[in-house]
Amino acid sequence: MPERLLNTREVAQLLHLHLDTVYALLHRGELPGAKVGGQWRFDEAQIRRWLAEQAEARCEDVSRPVGQTPQPH
């Protein structure tokens, strides 16, 4: 069971994103969430893990030599 469920506005605040960006990420299937009763809900721990993964991926991109593609996991 999730510790705390967030709504889209709370996720936008947590991630320092515009609400439209949160909806765009959801539309592309990039942000973990679930629709409950027609409204999006997010497990706070999952969102924090997702954010950490995004930061890690950016660090890998920055440290990779130019022109080198990422290796599949």
PEQUI-V923885 format. One record per helix or strand of 2 or more residues. SS is the DSSP state (a for helix, b for strand). FROM is the first residue (numbers start at 1). LEN is the number of residues. If there is no record, write none. Layout:
# PEQUI-V923885
SS|FROM|LEN, SS|FROM|LEN
This chain:
# PEQUI-V923885
b|5|2, a|8|8, a|19|9, b|34|3, b|39|5, a|44|20
